[in-house]
C-alpha cells in the first residue's frame, strides 16, 4: 500500500498517513484555499485593522493612506517571490523541504529564527489586546485576570488543533466583516474626507516611513509556508494576490475612516483609532454605547491569531512528531503572556514597536524569503543531512 493516499469525508479532503512510530494509520485533515484565506483574514487582519493603524498615522500623518498604496506595491513584488518558494515546496512540510535542501543543522537555524519571530508576534498581540481591554472595557479589573483569561482561551483553541481554529475563523469572519462594514457605513455623516488634502504636505519621507510600517506589518504572510502542507491543493498566485489585496484593504479602510473622522493630529494621538470610530455610532437618540460590538471583533481576531501562532510554533519545533505538542503550546503561551503580566510600560512598548519592530520585521521578511528562494535552487539531498 502507498504510504500516503487521499480520500474524502463529507466533502473535506483527508490524508491517510502510515505512522512509523505507532505503527498505525493517522488521519490528517486538509483544508481548502478559501478556508485558509478566511483563517488568515481573521488572524492577520486584526493586526492590520487595529494595531498597525496608530503607528501608520503617527508615521505618515495625513498621507497615511498613500503609504498604504506604496506598501501594497512593494508587497506585490514580495508576494511573487513567496509564491515561487511555495511552488517549490508543493505538498512537502516546511521542515522536510528544508531538510532536503540544506540539511538539518541549517534547518534548525532557519526554524529558530521563525520561532523567535512568532514569539514576538505573540507577545505583541497579547499585550495590545489586553491593554485594549483594560483601557476601554475593564479598567477596574486586575490586569492578571484579563491576561490569564485571554491566554487560557487562546491556549484552549490552539491545543485542539488547526481544524478547530480554521472552523472557528470561517464562522466568525463573516460576522466581523459585517460589523466592520456597518460601522464604516453608519458613521459616514461624521466624516470629512476633505481633511485628506493637501497631499505630500510633509514631503515624501513620512510616506516612505508609513510604507515601512505597512510592509513590516504584512510580512506575516510568511505563515503560508507552514500552512500550505495542510491544504488540499497548493496555493496559486491568484489566491495569494486576492488575500494580500484584502489584507491591505483592512489597513486602508480604517485609516481613511480615522483620518476623516478625527483628523491626522487627533487620530495620531489615539491608542486605538479604529476602535474609537465605534464611539461615533448611535442607535436612535438614546443608545450610544455600541462599542461592545468592537469588543467582539477584537476578541474574535485576537484569539484566532494567538491560537494560530501557538499552533504554528509547535509545528516548527516538533515537525512531524507532535508527541509533545500541548507542552510546546503551553510553554509558548506562557512566554508570550509574560510582558503583559509584568505590566511593562505601554509607552515604552509602543515606542519600541514604532521605531524598531516594523523595520526589523521588513528586513527579516525580505532576508529570510530571499534565503528560501535561493534554497529552492539547491539540489535535493539524500536523507536530508
N, C-alpha and C positions, 0 to 999 in steps of 0.2 A: 504494500500500500504506500502511496506517496506520503511523505512526511507532512504535507500540508495540502488540504483541499477545502473547497468552499461550498457551502450550501446556504439556503435562505430560510429563515424562520419569520413568518408574519411580515414578509417584505423587507426584512432587515438582514444584511449580509453578515454571516458568521463564519469565522475561520476555525477549522479543527486542526489543532497542532499537537503532535506527539511530544509529550513532555518527558525528556530523558531522565529527569530527576525522580519523578514519582511513577514513571512507567505507565502512565495512563494518557488520556486524551483531554486536553484543556480546551475549552471553547472561549474564544475571544471575540467580542462583538466589535464590528467595524461600523463606521458612520459615513453618511453621505456628505457631499460637499456642502449642500445647504445647511445641514446640521452643524458642521464645523464653522461655517460663516456666522450662524446665529450665536454660537458659543463665543467667537472672537469679537463680534459686535458688542455683546453684553460685557465681556470681561475686559477687553481693551478699550471699549467705548466709554466706560465710566471714567477712565483716566483722561481720555481726550475731551469728554463732555464737561467734566467738572474740575479736575485737578490741574490740568495744563493751563486753563484759561487765565487765572490771575497772573501767572508768570509770563504768559504771552502778552497780556495787556501792559504789564509793567515794562516789558522789554521794548515793545513797538508802539505803545500808546494808540493813537487814533488810526494808525496804519496796521494794526494787528491783523486785520482780515487780509491785507495784502501779503503779510508774512506767511499766512496760511497757503496762499497761492504759490509763493516761492518754494515753500517746503514741499508742496504737492509735486512740483516739477522735479525736484531732487528725488523724492520718494519713488516716482515712476521709474527713473533710471535704476535706483537701488533695487526695486522690486523685480526688475528684469533679471538682475544677477541672482537674486533669491530664487526665482523660478528655475534658472539653469541648474542651480545646486539641487533643488527639489527634483528636477528631471533626472539628474544623475543618481539620486537616491532611490527613486521609484518606491517599491514596497519595503525596502530594507529599513531596519530601525537605524536611528542616528548613531547609536553606539557601534552597531555592526558595520555600518558604512565606514565609519572612521577606522575601525579595526582593519578592514580590508584595504584601506588607502594608506594609512600612516602607522598602523600598529598600536598596540595597547598603551605603551608608555606615553606616546604623544596624544593618544585619545584622552587619557586622564587629564592632561594639561588643558585641552580644549573644553572638556566637560567641567573641569574645575572652574574655569573662567565663567562658563554659563551658570553653574551653580551659584557662584558669588553674585552674578547679575540678578538671578531670580530671587535670591535672598534680599538684595537691596530693593527690588521692586516690591517684595512682600512687606518689608519694613515701611516703605512709603505708603502703601495702600492701607495698612493697619493704622499707621499714625494719622494720616489725613482723614480717614473715615471716623475714627474715634474722636478726633478733635472736632470734626463737623458735628457729631452727635452731642459732644459736650457744649459746644457753642450755642447751637440752635434748639436742641430738643431736651437734653437732660443736664442743664447747667448745675443742678444741685446734687446730682448722683455721683458717687465716688468714681473716679477715673478707673480704678482697678476693676470695679464691677462692669463698667462699659466695655473695657478691653477684653476681659475674660469672657463675657457673654458673646462678643463678636467673634473671637478666635475659636471658641468652642463650637459655635455654629459652623464656621468655615472648616474646622477640622472634621466635624461630623460629615460634611458634604464630601470632603476630599478622601476620607478613608473608605467611603462606599464605592469609589472608583469613578472613572471617566464617564461611564454610562449615566450615572445619576447627575453629574454636572452638565452633561450635554442636554439631557431631557429637561432639566431644570431651566436651562437657558432658552430652550425652544418654547417653553410655556411663558416665561417671564418677559422675554424681549418684546413681543407684540404689545404687551400692556405698558411697558416702559416707553416704547416708541410712541404709542398713542398719547400718553401723558405729556411727552415732550412736544409733540405737535400741538396738543391742546394749549399748553401754557404759552407757546410761541404765538399761536393764533389769537388767543383771548387777551393778550397784553399788547396787541398792535397799537391800540389807541394811546398807550403810554410811551410810545417810542417815536423818536425823531431822527430819521436817517440822514437828515441834513448835517447832523453832528459829524458825520464821517468826512466831510470836506474841511479843509483842503487836503489833498493827497501829498505825501512826501514832505510835509511841513518841517520835519526834523532831519531831512536828508535820508540817504539810503542805509546808513549804519544801523539804526534801530530796527529797520525792516529785516536786515540780514540776521541780527540777533534774534528777532522773533522767529525767523525761519529755522534757526538752530534749535529753538525750543520745540517747534513742530516736528522736525525730523528726529530729534533726540527722543521725543516722547512717543514716536511711532515706530521706532526700531524694534519694539516688542513683537512685531510680526515675525521675528525670528522663531517664535514658538511653533510656527508651521513646520519647522524642521523636526520637531518632536511629535507633532500631531499627524503628519501625513501617513506614517505607517499604520495609524489607527483608522484610516479611511478606506472605503471600498474601492475607490478609484483615486489615482494620484491627482494632485492639483494641476489645473491648467492655468495659463496666464490670464484668460478671461475672468476666471473666478477671483484670482488674486487682485486684478485691476478693479473689479467691482467692490471687493472687500476694502481695498485701500481707499477708493473714492468715497465709500460710505463712512469710513473712519475719519477721513479728512472733513467730510460734511458735518460730522459730530463735533468738530472743532469750530468750523467757521460759523455754524448756526448760532450757538450761544455767544460766540464772540461778537457777532453783529448785534445780537439782542442786547448784550450787556453794554456795548458802546452806545447804542441808540437810546437805551433806557436811562442810563446813568451818566453818560459822558465818559471820555477817556480818563480824566483825573479821578473822579469818584470811583469808577469801576476798577481802576488800578489799585485803589486803596482797600478794596473789599477782599476778604479772605476767600469767599466762595461766591463770585458774582453770578454764576449760573443759578445757584440756589436762591439768591436774593430776588430773582425775577418772579419766583412763586409768590413773593410778598406783595406783588403788584396786582395779583389776581383776586377778584372778588366774585362771590356768587350772590347776586342780588344786592340789596342795600345793607344787609345785616351780617352776612357771613364773609369774613375777610381772611380767616386763617385756614388756608388750604395747603400750607407748606408741608403738612403731614404726607401729602402725596409725593412730595420731593423726597421725603424720608424713605418711602417705598422704593423709589427709583435708586436712591443711594445704596440701600441695603441689598437690593437685587443685584446690582452691578458689583458691589464690593465683595459680597460673599462669594459670588461666582468667580470673580477674579482671584481672590485669595485661595479658594479651594483649587482652582486650576493651577496656580503657581506651585502650590504644595504637592499636587499630584505630579506635575512635570519635574519637580525637584527629585521625587522618588524615582521617576523614570531615568533621569540622568545618572543617579547614584547606583541604582540597582540593576538597570538594564533589563535583561530577560529573566532575571532571577529575583522575583518580588517577594521572597520569603519574609523579609523584614520591612515591607512597605509601610505598615502602620507605625512602626517605630520611627522610621525616617520622617514620615509626615508629621508625627507628633513632635519630634525634635525640631523640625523646620518651623512648625507653627509656634513653638515656644520661643525660638530665636527671633522671629520677626516681630514678636509682641514685646520684646524686652525694652526697646526705646520708648514705646508708648507707656509701659508700666513704670518706667523710670521718670516719666513726665519731663522729658528733655524740652528745652526751650523751643516753643513753636517759632519764635522769631529767628533764632539761630538755625533751626532746621530748614525753614523756608529760604533763608539767605543762602545756605549751602546748596539747596536744590537749584535755586535760581542762577547762582554764579558757577556752579561746578557740574551738577548732575547731568543736565541736558547736553552740555558739550562733551562730557566724558562718555555719555550714552551714545552720542552720534559717532564719536571716534571708535568706540568699542564695536558698535554695529557694523560700521564700514570696514573696520580692520578684520574682524572675525569672518565676515562674509567674503572678503577678498581672499582670506586664507582658505576658506572652504571651497571657494571657486577654483583656486589653484589645486587643491587636493583632488578635485573631480577629474583632473587630467592625469593623476598618478595611476600607474598600473595596479591592478588588483593583486594583493599579496596573498599567498597561500597560508592559511591558518591564522591570518591577521596579526602576525608577530613581526 
